[in-house]
Amino acid sequence: MHSAMSSTPAAPAGLTYRDAGVDIDAGEAVVERIKPLVARTFRKEVIGGLGGFGALFELAGRYREPVLVSGTDGVGTKLKLAQTLNRHDTIGIDLVGMCVNDILVQGAEPLFFLDYFATGKLDVDTTVAVIAGIARGCELAGCALIGGETAEMPDMYPPGEYDLAGFSVGAVEKSELLDGSKVRAGDVVLGVASSGPHSNGYSLIRKVLAVTGADLEQALGEGTLADALMAPTTLYVKPMLDLLKRFDLHAMAHITGGGLKENIIRVVPQGLGLAIEASALPQVPVFDWLQRQGGIAANEMWRTFNCGIGFTVLLDRSDVGSVRAALTAHGLSSCEIGAVTTCTSEDRVRIG
């Protein structure tokens, strides 16, 4: 006797996270490749390593009255240029620089850094290149890369695109906090050179490139236009921390969004203003090119770009020579770009 066998459709195979567009294996490959890069940034205060739910950093014994200073930032649309040029190895330095240079302004030493990397589809090589840049930036700034997040989010970003954010925490003795209270009329504004646009004004930069159809590989300065625009943000941390130990600096400012016009005045008390000498600003080929090709007015340049000055120090004139010599020893060029003045008008910054 033969029994009849009825057939039913096979059940569909179970869905996986990979089917939804998230590759866990790729994420694990990134972690394995960045572990040695991250480990090089660790300081003795770091407790544990990568992989915990929270990163641990010990403050005991370092400060009497510590004030924590935190900062967060991104690199703006410089990311678009990095992705267009397929240059991903230094954008992480920019990310670190935008955060640690900010908290440095108040006299704080950056202690640790965390990053957030988000993309639609994880490309292991690109991701590792970006995080390697972040690790390098942390090494240059002397802060530990103790955590981060790599997020693969299908449909959130077009192919080949990613976004970055950074977070840094530093500390300073309460008695040594720079809050602008030392600033006096007659103080010199000392400008410290930038490496280029750093990470600000790139929406306008990209507009100039689009309108002019410029060749990014054209010669400019000592390299190409692409080289000039992708030069990573200068990290001022170690030189400035050294200067803070040796000199009585009255205030510092990081020149970012808002340019020279809007950043220095943030550390100057009410009743005082700034007189900046435009002729004292360095002549930097990339800024000259942008202004000429874009037909950008001088005032628009000053309120958008750093114009060759990435960081400023406000100090007594008697210390200028010694501070400039110390900056030169650290490999940073500087120049006097103006002075603090008494001011009762609403427009507290004069550049001319």
C-alpha positions in Angstrom: 0.0 0.0 0.0 1.3 3.4 -0.9 0.3 6.4 1.1 -0.3 9.7 -0.6 2.1 12.6 0.5 0.7 16.1 0.3 3.3 18.9 -0.3 3.1 22.4 1.3 5.1 25.5 0.2 8.4 25.8 2.1 8.5 28.5 4.7 10.5 31.5 3.6 14.0 31.7 5.1 14.1 34.0 8.2 15.1 37.6 7.6 18.4 38.8 8.9 19.8 42.2 9.9 21.9 42.0 6.7 18.7 41.7 4.7 17.6 45.0 6.2 20.9 46.6 5.1 22.9 46.4 8.3 26.1 44.3 8.1 27.1 43.3 11.7 30.2 41.6 10.4 31.4 44.8 8.7 30.9 46.6 12.0 32.9 44.1 13.9 35.7 44.3 11.2 35.9 48.1 11.8 36.2 47.6 15.5 39.0 45.1 15.2 41.0 47.3 12.8 40.6 50.5 14.9 41.5 48.9 18.3 45.3 49.4 17.9 44.8 53.0 16.6 42.6 53.8 19.6 44.9 52.2 22.1 47.7 54.6 21.1 45.6 57.5 22.3 45.1 56.2 25.8 46.3 58.0 28.8 47.1 56.5 32.2 43.8 57.9 33.5 41.7 55.7 31.2 40.2 52.7 33.0 39.5 49.6 30.8 39.4 49.7 27.1 37.0 49.7 24.1 33.8 47.7 24.3 32.1 48.8 27.6 28.7 50.5 27.7 30.4 53.6 29.1 34.0 54.9 28.9 35.8 55.4 32.2 38.3 58.2 33.0 39.8 58.8 36.4 40.4 62.4 37.7 41.6 61.6 41.2 44.9 63.4 42.1 45.2 65.6 39.1 43.3 68.7 40.2 42.5 70.5 43.5 39.3 72.3 42.2 38.6 70.9 38.8 36.2 72.5 36.4 35.1 70.3 33.6 34.8 71.9 30.2 32.9 70.1 27.4 32.5 70.7 23.7 30.8 69.1 20.7 31.0 69.9 17.0 31.2 68.5 13.5 33.1 69.4 10.3 30.2 70.9 8.3 30.1 70.5 4.6 33.8 69.9 4.3 32.5 66.3 4.5 31.0 66.8 1.0 34.3 67.8 -0.4 36.1 64.9 1.3 33.6 62.5 -0.2 33.9 64.0 -3.6 37.7 63.8 -3.5 37.7 60.4 -1.8 40.0 61.8 0.8 39.0 60.4 4.2 42.3 60.2 6.1 42.4 63.7 7.6 38.8 64.7 8.1 38.9 63.0 11.5 41.7 65.5 12.5 39.3 68.3 11.7 36.7 66.7 13.9 39.0 66.6 16.9 40.4 70.1 16.2 36.9 71.7 16.1 36.2 70.3 19.6 39.4 70.5 21.5 40.5 73.9 20.2 37.2 75.2 21.5 37.6 73.9 25.1 41.2 75.0 25.1 40.0 78.6 24.9 39.0 78.5 28.6 42.4 77.1 29.6 41.2 73.5 29.7 43.3 70.5 28.9 41.3 68.1 26.7 41.2 64.8 28.5 39.1 62.5 26.3 37.1 62.4 23.1 34.2 60.4 21.7 33.0 60.3 18.1 29.8 59.5 16.2 30.1 58.1 12.7 26.9 57.5 10.8 26.4 56.2 7.2 23.8 54.4 5.1 26.0 51.4 4.2 29.2 50.7 6.1 32.4 50.7 3.9 35.1 49.3 6.1 38.1 50.9 4.5 36.5 54.4 4.5 35.3 54.1 8.1 38.7 52.9 9.3 40.4 55.8 7.4 38.1 58.3 9.1 38.5 56.9 12.6 42.3 56.6 12.0 42.2 60.4 11.4 40.3 60.9 14.6 42.8 58.8 16.6 45.7 60.8 15.0 44.0 64.0 16.0 43.6 62.8 19.6 47.3 61.8 19.7 48.3 65.3 18.5 46.0 66.9 21.1 47.1 64.6 23.9 43.5 63.4 24.7 42.2 59.8 24.8 39.8 58.4 22.3 37.8 56.4 24.8 34.6 55.7 23.0 32.4 56.3 20.0 29.5 55.0 17.9 29.5 53.6 14.4 25.9 53.6 13.1 24.8 52.0 9.8 21.4 53.3 8.9 20.0 52.1 5.5 18.1 54.7 3.6 19.2 57.6 5.8 22.2 58.6 3.7 22.9 58.3 0.0 25.6 55.8 -1.1 29.1 56.9 -0.2 28.0 59.6 2.2 28.5 59.7 6.0 28.2 62.2 8.8 30.5 62.9 11.8 30.1 64.4 15.2 32.6 64.7 18.0 32.5 65.3 21.8 35.3 66.3 24.1 35.7 66.8 27.8 38.6 68.7 29.4 39.4 70.1 32.8 41.0 73.2 34.3 41.8 74.4 37.8 39.0 76.8 38.9 41.6 79.4 39.7 43.2 79.2 36.2 40.0 79.3 34.2 40.2 81.9 31.4 36.9 83.8 31.3 38.0 87.2 29.8 38.1 89.0 33.1 41.8 89.8 32.6 41.3 91.5 29.3 42.2 95.2 29.4 42.2 98.1 26.9 45.6 98.1 25.2 46.0 94.4 25.2 47.5 93.0 22.0 45.6 90.6 19.8 48.1 88.0 18.6 47.0 85.9 15.7 48.3 82.4 15.3 48.3 81.0 11.8 45.8 78.5 10.5 46.5 75.7 8.0 43.7 77.0 5.7 39.9 77.3 6.0 40.0 74.6 8.7 36.3 73.4 8.8 34.4 76.6 8.4 32.8 78.4 5.4 32.6 75.3 3.2 29.1 75.9 2.0 30.4 79.2 0.5 33.6 77.4 -0.7 31.5 74.8 -2.5 29.4 77.5 -4.0 32.5 79.2 -5.4 33.7 75.9 -6.8 30.3 75.2 -8.4 29.9 78.7 -9.9 33.4 78.8 -11.3 33.7 75.2 -12.3 37.2 75.3 -10.8 39.7 72.5 -11.4 40.5 71.1 -7.9 43.8 69.8 -9.2 45.0 73.2 -10.3 48.2 74.4 -8.7 47.8 76.7 -5.7 50.6 77.6 -3.3 52.8 74.6 -2.5 50.2 72.1 -3.7 46.8 72.0 -5.4 43.5 73.7 -4.7 42.3 70.4 -3.3 45.3 70.2 -1.0 44.7 73.7 0.3 41.0 73.1 0.9 41.5 69.7 2.6 44.4 70.7 4.8 43.4 69.5 8.3 42.6 71.9 11.1 45.6 73.0 13.2 45.6 71.5 16.7 46.7 74.3 19.1 46.4 72.3 22.3 49.9 71.4 23.3 51.5 74.7 22.3 48.9 76.7 24.1 48.9 74.6 27.3 52.7 75.2 27.4 52.2 78.9 27.0 49.6 79.0 29.7 52.1 77.5 32.2 54.8 80.1 31.3 52.9 83.4 30.5 50.0 85.5 31.8 47.6 85.1 28.9 44.5 87.2 29.3 42.2 85.4 26.9 42.2 83.1 23.8 39.7 82.6 20.9 39.3 79.8 18.4 38.4 81.3 15.0 35.6 79.2 13.6 32.1 79.9 12.3 31.7 83.7 12.3 35.3 84.2 11.3 37.5 87.0 12.7 34.6 89.4 13.0 32.5 87.4 15.5 34.8 85.1 17.4 37.5 87.2 19.2 34.9 89.6 20.6 33.2 86.6 22.5 36.1 86.7 25.0 36.2 90.5 25.4 34.2 92.1 28.3 31.5 94.7 27.7 32.9 98.2 27.5 35.8 97.0 25.4 36.1 96.4 21.7 38.6 95.3 19.1 40.6 97.2 16.4 41.9 94.7 13.9 44.3 95.7 11.2 43.4 94.1 7.9 46.8 94.8 6.5 48.4 92.7 9.3 46.5 89.6 8.2 48.7 87.0 6.4 48.3 86.7 2.7 47.2 83.1 2.2 46.8 81.8 -1.4 43.6 79.8 -0.7 41.8 82.8 0.8 43.0 85.2 -1.9 41.8 82.6 -4.5 38.3 82.3 -2.9 37.9 86.1 -2.6 38.9 86.7 -6.1 37.0 83.9 -7.8 33.9 84.4 -5.7 33.9 88.2 -5.8 33.5 88.0 -2.1 33.5 91.3 -0.2 36.2 91.9 2.5 33.6 92.1 5.3 32.0 88.8 4.1 35.4 87.2 4.2 36.1 88.4 7.8 32.7 87.1 9.1 32.9 83.7 7.3 36.6 82.6 7.3 39.5 82.6 9.6 41.5 84.4 6.8 44.8 82.8 7.9 44.3 83.2 11.6 43.0 80.1 13.3 43.5 81.1 17.0 44.1 84.3 18.8 45.8 85.2 22.1 45.0 88.4 24.0 47.9 89.5 26.2 49.9 92.4 27.6 52.3 94.0 25.1 55.3 93.3 27.3 54.8 89.6 26.8 54.3 89.6 23.0 57.9 89.0 22.0 58.4 86.1 24.4 55.1 84.5 23.4 55.8 84.8 19.7 59.2 83.2 20.2 57.6 80.3 22.1 55.0 79.8 19.4 57.8 79.7 16.8 59.5 77.0 18.8 56.3 75.0 18.6 56.2 75.4 14.8 53.5 78.0 14.8 53.8 81.4 13.0 52.1 84.4 14.6 51.6 88.1 14.1 50.1 91.1 15.8 46.7 91.7 14.2 45.2 94.3 16.5 44.4 95.6 19.9 41.7 95.8 22.6 40.1 99.2 22.8 37.6 101.0 24.9 34.3 100.9 23.2 30.8 102.2 23.9 29.1 101.6 20.5 27.1 98.5 19.5 29.6 97.6 16.8 32.5 96.5 19.0 34.7 95.1 16.2 36.5 97.4 13.7 38.5 95.7 10.9 40.2 98.0 8.5 
